[in-house]
Amino acid sequence: MSVPRPYLALLLAAVTAVTGCNSGPSTSAGLASPASPTAASPGTASPVQPSDQDRIWLREIHQGNMAETQAGDLAQHKSTSEAVQRLGTMLVEDHTKLDQEVVKTAEQLGVSLPKNTSGEQKKVIAGLRDASRADFNQEFLIAMRKAHEKAVTATQAEIQSGTSPQVKQLAEKALPALEMHLDEIGKIPGGEAPAPDSGAPAPENS
């Protein structure tokens, strides 16, 4: 049955009007979707750029993690003391986990990290590697006490003076572990903190 031309024209006009209302952008399912806003969503803020303090801490703690992981690995395989071996295992596990977060945070903030330990750290690791089994425990404990005391001081400074909330939060998370390592070092004979020097002269024998 043929449709008269006047009715055909009206039908086409109606179809055109309906399809014109759905001319917005389509999703993958073919449904119209609202236009995306060009302005940034309210309430969002740009991340705080890391300060020199933040960058220095990230770099130094990264090098410390690498050095203490290497030292811990040596302790696991070279020490004859079960306590030192357990400490070595703890250092490897904890500093590996911490360094993963340090690297992730640095990448997010665009901070480049050293690829190697410092020259002084290389000397310490070389000394531990060359130490005899009889001397290893004492040298290891002394080196790890000094390294962790330095790391604790640097981390406390970052918490106090850092600018980036991400870096400060990471420092706050790292500090208890570093302090716990110091406590564990002090529990092993030879790893105790040296007695403070009072500066008073020794009494003379009568």
Salt bridges, closest charged atoms under 4 A:
GLU68 OE1 - HIS95 NE2 2.75
GLU68 OE1 - HIS148 NE2 3.32
ASP73 OD1 - HIS77 ND1 3.62
GLU82 OE1 - ARG86 NH1 3.90
ASP94 OD2 - HIS181 NE2 2.76
ASP99 OD1 - HIS62 ND1 2.76
GLU101 OE2 - LYS173 NZ 2.92
GLU149 OE2 - ARG145 NH1 3.27
GLU184 OE2 - LYS187 NZ 3.12
